[in-house]
Amino acid sequence: MAIEVGTKAPDFALKNQHGETVRLSDFRGEKNVVLLFYPFAFTGVCTGELCALRDELPKFANDDVQLLAVSNDSPFSLRVFAEQEGLDYPLLSDFWPHGDAGRAYGVFDEEKGCAVRGTFIIDKEGVVRWTVVNGLPDARDLNEYTKALAAL
């Protein structure tokens, strides 16, 4: 079960595609965060979603908002994926301990060994203000993110 709106967002420390540690708490008091869990890099639906975010990046990565995309891929594969697709926002690796961040948010599928498509909009105080969880094959609607951010 995914964590609910109104819940304090669990902090995490994950490596990005450049090997740098990124913590959710780094943005507290500074930016709202769009936290996006996706199953795996290099897959059709995931690539489509992440490239759509790339194409609309000013809405999701600016002075007020930070986009963080999390998968269970290693940082090394995320770097190749980011370079191949021109993704300039943080791709975070929940590779080891495998799926800990996804479990904390209630979106890790134990049978499949990856996160389902969970999105959480977290305000500057670190509270979840909006969430949507889709199954593995179901792409998310970016317009919903935009509306949720506008409501903050």
Secondary structure as UniProt FT lines:
FT   TURN            5..6
FT   STRAND          13..16
FT   TURN            17..18
FT   STRAND          21..23
FT   HELIX           24..27
FT   TURN            28..30
FT   STRAND          32..37
FT   TURN            41..42
FT   HELIX           44..55
FT   HELIX           57..60
FT   STRAND          65..71
FT   HELIX           75..85
FT   STRAND          91..93
FT   TURN            95..99
FT   HELIX           100..104
FT   TURN            105..106
FT   STRAND          108..109
FT   TURN            110..113
FT   STRAND          114..115
FT   STRAND          117..122
FT   TURN            124..125
FT   STRAND          127..134
FT   TURN            136..137
FT   HELIX           142..150
//
